[in-house]
Amino acid sequence: MVKMSPTESEVYADLVISVSSVQYERKKERYDSMKKGDEIEFSGYLVSMGNEFKMHHIHAKGDIAKTGKNMEIG
């Protein structure tokens, strides 16, 4: 689950990012090391548009990379 900046919700995550099992296994250590608040960069395509009751769903194309920055999330 991902919180965007600027966010669409002060309380909830804005979107969920999915990756293929092959992509996950290839970069398992990186994905498992991600922590709440880590800033990431990625490209992907929209799987489903969210609304006030559900998050947007994005499927990542290629790798998800941490930028090295972290933001405080309550």
ROKE-804170 format. One record per residue: residue in three letters; x, y, z of N, C-alpha, C in turn. Coordinates in steps of 0.02 Angstrom, whole numbers, padded with zeros to 5 digits, always signed. Layout:
BEGIN
ALAXYZXYZXYZ...
***
This chain:
BEGIN
MET+00042-00058+00000+00000+00000+00000+00045+00062+00000VAL+00024+00113-00036+00065+00172-00047+00026+00235-00030LYS+00059+00280+00003+00033+00347+00018+00067+00395-00031MET+00028+00432-00068+00056+00479-00116+00069+00546-00082SER+00109+00586-00115+00121+00654-00092+00116+00701-00152PRO+00064+00742-00156+00011+00752-00107-00036+00692-00106THR-00068+00682-00050-00112+00625-00040-00184+00642-00057GLU-00222+00590-00071-00294+00598-00082-00332+00587-00018SER-00300+00559+00033-00333+00544+00096-00285+00557+00154GLU-00308+00591+00204-00266+00604+00263-00260+00543+00307VAL-00303+00493+00297-00305+00435+00342-00281+00371+00309TYR-00301+00359+00246-00289+00295+00214-00236+00299+00160ALA-00210+00240+00141-00164+00236+00084-00201+00256+00021ASP-00164+00281-00029-00195+00304-00091-00198+00250-00144LEU-00149+00205-00146-00149+00154-00197-00113+00092-00173VAL-00126+00038-00209-00091-00025-00197-00052-00041-00260ILE+00011-00062-00251+00053-00080-00308+00063-00155-00306SER+00052-00188-00362+00065-00260-00366+00125-00272-00412VAL+00159-00328-00401+00215-00349-00443+00204-00423-00459SER+00232-00446-00513+00227-00517-00530+00269-00558-00482SER+00253-00622-00476+00291-00665-00432+00363-00672-00456VAL+00374-00671-00521+00442-00674-00549+00481-00611-00529GLN+00449-00553-00536+00480-00490-00518+00496-00488-00443TYR+00449-00512-00402+00460-00513-00330+00520-00558-00312GLU+00522-00618-00339+00576-00664-00324+00644-00637-00345ARG+00646-00602-00402+00708-00573-00427+00736-00520-00381LYS+00692-00481-00348+00713-00425-00305+00685-00433-00234LYS+00678-00495-00211+00647-00511-00147+00679-00472-00089GLU+00745-00469-00086+00778-00433-00031+00758-00360-00030ARG+00756-00328-00089+00737-00257-00092+00666-00247-00067TYR+00619-00287-00093+00549-00278-00073+00540-00292+00001ASP+00572-00344+00026+00565-00362+00097+00597-00311+00143SER+00644-00271+00117+00678-00221+00159+00639-00155+00163MET+00587-00148+00121+00549-00086+00122+00510-00078+00187LYS+00511-00018+00213+00477-00003+00276+00426+00053+00266LYS+00379+00057+00312+00329+00109+00310+00363+00177+00307GLY+00342+00217+00259+00369+00285+00251+00425+00290+00200ASP+00453+00233+00176+00506+00237+00125+00477+00267+00061GLU+00512+00316+00033+00491+00345-00030+00515+00300-00086ILE+00472+00288-00136+00489+00244-00192+00475+00278-00259GLU+00508+00251-00310+00496+00272-00379+00478+00209-00418PHE+00430+00215-00464+00409+00158-00504+00370+00183-00564SER+00362+00139-00613+00316+00152-00668+00271+00091-00672GLY+00211+00102-00695+00163+00048-00698+00102+00066-00738TYR+00055+00020-00739-00008+00034-00774-00067+00024-00726LEU-00119+00061-00740-00178+00060-00698-00217-00005-00710VAL-00229-00041-00656-00270-00102-00659-00342-00084-00644SER-00353-00045-00591-00420-00023-00574-00418+00044-00540MET-00466+00085-00557-00471+00152-00528-00507+00147-00461GLY-00480+00180-00411-00511+00180-00346-00564+00234-00339ASN-00594+00235-00281-00642+00287-00265-00637+00300-00190GLU-00687+00330-00161-00682+00346-00089-00685+00284-00045PHE-00701+00226-00074-00706+00164-00035-00651+00113-00049LYS-00615+00121-00104-00561+00074-00120-00503+00110-00153MET-00443+00080-00144-00382+00111-00170-00375+00100-00246HIS-00337+00144-00279-00317+00133-00348-00270+00072-00348HIS-00271+00032-00401-00226-00025-00407-00181-00014-00467ILE-00116-00013-00454-00065-00004-00507-00022-00068-00509HIS-00009-00095-00568+00037-00151-00575+00104-00123-00600ALA+00156-00135-00562+00222-00107-00578+00252-00140-00640LYS+00279-00098-00684+00318-00121-00741+00391-00111-00720GLY+00430-00163-00719+00499-00155-00699+00506-00151-00624ASP+00562-00125-00602+00578-00124-00531+00548-00065-00494ILE+00536-00076-00430+00517-00023-00384+00581-00006-00346ALA+00601+00057-00347+00664+00078-00316+00652+00125-00258LYS+00687+00114-00203+00685+00160-00147+00729+00220-00165THR+00706+00280-00147+00745+00341-00162+00796+00356-00107GLY+00789+00324-00049+00832+00340+00007+00800+00389+00055LYS+00743+00419+00034+00708+00466+00078+00653+00428+00116ASN+00632+00457+00171+00580+00428+00212+00536+00483+00237MET+00470+00470+00238+00423+00520+00264+00386+00492+00325GLU+00371+00535+00372+00335+00515+00432+00262+00502+00415ILE+00239+00442+00430+00170+00423+00418+00141+00400+00484GLY+00086+00431+00504+00054+00414+00568+00018+00348+00567
***
